[in-house]
Every structure is written in C-alpha cells, then in structure tokens.
C-alpha cells in the first residue's frame, strides 16, 4: 500500500465519519427515523473491506448498512436522500436506513439479522457458475453469528465452495447485550472451523489490518477456495440506535477506551510520519464537510415519491 | 383437439421441470432429495441423470439456506425452482420468502427481479399427522408480491409450473400429496396455463362450487351425487389463489345465484373468506342466499386414517353444504 492508498482510506473514513455524524443530527431533528443505526467507530471495517472489492462484486449488508454502501460506491448524496426518505436515494427513499437496494452498484441490505448470510450464498452460486472471479461479500454482526441463517448459510457456502467473503463485524454488543454473554466462542471466528472454512480475527479499528486481511481473503475466494470468514473486532460509539439508553449496558470509561483506538487518528499519525503535511489533512476535512453540507442541502430539497410510485412495484403485472 | 396422453400429476410436474430446464439453463432445481431420490414422489426422478448437479441440486436439510440461495441466485438472473418437501417445513424459510424474495423488486423500484418458483406440497392423505399435513396457503395469500397457485389436475400442474418458472415474480405452487398419483389428459405438444386465470371444471346452472386443490376432486364428486338429486352444480377452480380471477367467480355466481366455497384449509381468517367477500361485494343483488363455506376444521391433523379424513371436507360435506344454500 502506497501513500496514495493510505490517503484514500483516510479520506473515505473521514467522509464516512462526517456523513454519519450529520445523519445522526438529522435523526435528532426527526428527519431520519428514530431507530437509525449509526456506524461511527466501525469505519475501518467498511473502508478496509471496500479496498478489496471490484465494482462487479456484490455486497449483501445488514441493518447498519450506510458504511458498507459508501465503501461499495454509493455516494453520500444518495445516502442522505435515502435516509431522508426522498427521491435520489438508491431505493428512491422507500427503503430508508435499513433496507435499501443500490442495484447499479451491486449493493443489497436488509434489516432481518442473519438473513443476508444465506442470500449471499445464492449470489455466489451464480458467480461460481459464471466463472469471472466475482465474489459476494456479506457483512453481518456478532449477533447474527447466533442465528440459524449463520449456521445454514455458512454450511451451504462451504459444502458447495461458493465464493463468499463473510465479514463479521464484532462491535461488542447485540443491541444491549454484551457479546461475551451471548456468543459461546471467543474469538467468534473459531466458529468457521466448524464449517471447515478459514476464519481469522483482525483489529477492526485498524484500516490497514482490515484491508490486508480482506485483500488476502478476497483473493482466496476469487481463486475458488470457497468461503472465508473474517471477524473484525470493532466498536460502535453511538449505541445500537442513536440515543439508545446505553448507560444500561456500558460505561463512559469503556467508550473512551475504545475511542483511544479510533481508526482515524491512528492512520493520521501514520500519514504524518510519512511526511504528509497536517495542514493537508485539515484541509481535506474542511472540503469533505463542505461537500457533505451541499449534499445534505440537495437531499433535503428532493421530493418524496407519490403513493402510486411508492407502491408501483409490489408485483410485476401478469401477462395473460 | 390435438393428441393427448393420460399421465399422473407427479409426471406432469416432472415434465414441466424437464422442459423448462431444457429450454433455459438458468432454470435449476434445488431442494431436499430432489436429485438422488428424485423427490419424495418421484416428481424429479431422472432429472439429475439428465441435467447433472449444475441444474439439480440436492440441498442439505436447511430450508432457510436453500431458500436464501434461491433468492440470491434469482437476483443475479438464475431461475430457481426451490422445492420445500412438505409445506410444514416452509416455516424455516419464511424469512427469506416474506422479507426478501417479495421485497427486492419494490425496494429497487422495479430494477431487481426475483424469479423464484417455490414448489411444495400440503394437505392430508398420508397419515403424516399434524406437522406434515397442513394446508398453509392462507399465510401466503397474505404476502404482497407473492403469486399463490394450487393446481388440481395434471394439466394444470404442468401448465402452471411452466408459467411460474417463466414469470419474473416470486411464485409459490402448492401441490397436494393426495394428487400426485391421480391421472389426467395432458397435450402432446407444449402448452402453458396462465397464472391468475380460473377454470370451470364442470358446468352447471343451480349452484357454484368454488374449490381449490384436492377439494376440486371432492367438489366434482359432490356434483355427480347432486346430479342424481336433480341439482346442477358448476365447479370452479381458481387455480391461482392470488391474484384471484374474481371475474370468473362473479360470472358464475350471477348465473347460479348460489355459492359454496370449499377449502381444505380452515375457514377462519383464510382465503375462503376473501373469495366469499368478493362474491358478496360484487353479486349481492344476485345472491339468493349468503355464500356458504365448507372448510377443514381449525385443528392439527390427527394421525389415524379415519380421523385424518374426518377433519377435511369430502363430497358428502360439500353436497350437504350445497343443499343448505339451495334451501
């Protein structure tokens, strides 16, 4: 990875952080639904994995998808519009924060925990037959590793050697429950062995570690080795949903300890050591915020779909 | 009339599957024991030998995974026929159907299509008791975006399955375990039965019997009994429960002025109520009496043969229902 790569990762993580902060502000104004799931703290996972993807790869994400979508190529402008429920979002605003589809960008997500694990296997079934080296990438959380879909989906992908890169974002909590109380395996990636596939655990607060692991894993998957599971150990700063009563399950001290591992200052220190001027990074931040403000203003000016448009594609009319 | 063959419902399903897999290599069959066994009833026997593992996939006993796999491959352009061995097992795959298969088209504003055909079978007739004998079609009628069909004859089984595979919507075809070895005439040449179109299985003047799946056979038997009593019964098979061919029902009831709706599924909260409501809404002035429903009991299906039969309608129940509405 050269300095340009590192600068790109930094810029992407910074844009994602600022975007998420602004989305949370919009939620506090009730312009985005109350249950919005912030991604702050986990940026290194989405951006690190994104570094390993081709545009024609397909991402299947979960109920906290904005980081994954952004890393796949959905723009901040589109994400603003979708989360605000307006035209210009990938689903023209009818999906909202948890279940939009960006078809031209090969991006899917959904809000039922674990389901994507089986859907990604089906996407990969097609890719395996196609034989073009495309892969499916499935993001899910620690909580999803306890679902039937995790077991059924990983087993199916393993027995048929399907090209899926499974990214388990362990952000320490399943809603309000600490991961160590509800997942029997530590690290969770040990579960991969039960399906006869490779499972590794990486520091999900370090974008370079995630990118290296994702590139290596993606390459194996592209070569036909079957599915690979990567557990990225990370932390969400803002609760399961923004403004959840997180004092019931964690302390300020704990959040502060994780903030000390924040992926942005870590990469910044690295960039400064490589001779990148600090002023350049500050300027980058200003430009990002300025562009995001323009994107937000644009999105807020977009109309909503009409009822007829919103319900127009429930079923394709039968031809008799 | 062109040449026909007399074949079983089971063989009609197999012929449709084979023809569609030959026509389009994107069509593939996935399910538990669809390959080596060729399905519990032989409905896919020989297909593994003809098409190989690429198109005939024995899946692990993982209904969520096989349905998720079907959905994921369908959004990429494949056309899976996902078989759930008993409809009772579909509980494990409901999330993939209800939350994903039928949602992607709308969420993508029409850009993503999910041409999944789900094949399964329900109903009584094999002493399978309460977890292998249910009639669960009512659940699926309540899922926007899902087409629900229940063929009652070999002709319909073949033609509807071929239409389902070619349709770009998710379709569930619910077969009936007591129908697989019934026989009927099927054309020599290729044909389709359109989704969403009812069929008049018997013409009559005095009463309309709307029946689904195996109950069509019971309704036809009832009609023959009633004929001896001088009652002329028309039997209508909607074939597709949703979208419902309401006009076919309305046209018949306007003529006969009496209607009985028959399903093996319980009446409460079910499709029979929807059919009944449509007739009341659109034929209220023509109806001589309120619509009568003759439906399975709201119960788990018991194991012994005579008790199993006792909880689902038969020709005698239906004939009694007809006499009640004719007063």
Interface residues (C-beta under 8 A of the other chain):
Chain A: X58 X60 X91 X92 X94 X95 X99 X100 X101 X103 X104 X108 X110 X112 X115 X117 X118 X119 X120 X121 X122 X123 X124 X125 X126 X127 X129 X136 X148 X149 X151 X152 X153 X155 X156 X159 X311 X312 X313 X314 X315 X316 X318 X320
Chain B: X54 X59 X60 X62 X64 X65 X66 X67 X68 X69 X70 X71 X72 X73 X74 X75 X76 X77 X78 X80 X92 X95 X96 X99 X100 X103 X104 X105 X106 X107 X108 X109 X110 X111 X112 X113 X144 X145 X147 X167 X168 X169 X194 X195 X196 X197 X243
